[in-house]
Amino acid sequence: MEETISLKEIFQTLRKRLAMILVITILAAAVSAAVTYFVMTPKYNASTQILVNQSDSKESVYDTNSVQTNVQLINTYSVIIKSPTVLKKVVSDLNLDMTPDQLKGILSVSSEQDSQVFTVTVESTKPAEAATIANSIASVFKEKIQKIMKVDNVSILSKAQVTDNPAPVSPKPLLNMAIAFVVGLMVSVGLAFLLEYLDNTVKTEEDIEKLLELPVLGAITEINGNEQKVVKQDAMQQQVRSDQIEA
């Protein structure tokens, strides 16, 4: 027999398990906040911009073909700047306690569409270290590209700097708590419906009808102590009246 669930039953299930849903949801958000603030290490980033321009500085106006060539070169430069040739020298110059592959993992290169400028970003747990590494990568790349590509069309547009009160880029407490809240809510609601589905106890007349597929002819209600006294008093009064009528 195919079972269906009504909207009313859904709300009844949610109301019945409301306390559990609230506890799990709030607990998930609280755990996320604790992990974010006390366990996860804040990370900062620093960026330097590199300009790819024409090698012939005597020209006052850029040629369209040269500009397009420089834009296309950015894809090649993005690969070269992450190569061991550049990163090994950066590690050696700064005496970093990491390998070139590890340095590559905290390095990212981005550029706007049809722009001759690309940005080198380094992420670290120390703001000053991130800025120092980013500037060193830009300097070493500018030096190496002249030997690798035999061109002199790279210049550092802006260097990475450290502000007085740098803000971490990760973790993001509000975002983490919001995600944990939504996940906790979804898990708790799903758990509520699972518990309701696994609960096969008989509680109402409707449950008996569904289980036995038979109509309910009658029901015996539970009578507490006060109700029993009232019933007995009514029975005694009716008995007295009956005796009076017979007399």
Buried (B, 14 or more C-beta within 10 A) or exposed (E): EEEEEEEEEEEEBBEBBEEBBEEBBBEBBBEBBEBBEEEEEBBBBBBBBBBBBBEEEEEEEEEEEBBEEBBEBBEEBBEBBBBEBBBBBBBEEBEBEBEBEEBBEBBBBEBEEEEBBBBBBBBBEBBEBBBBBBBBBBBBBBEBBEEBBEBBBBEBBEBBEBEEEBEBEBBEBEEBBEBBBEBBBEBBBEBBBEEBEEEEEEEEEEEBEEEEEEEEEEEEEEEEEEEEEEEEEEEEEEEEEEEEEEE
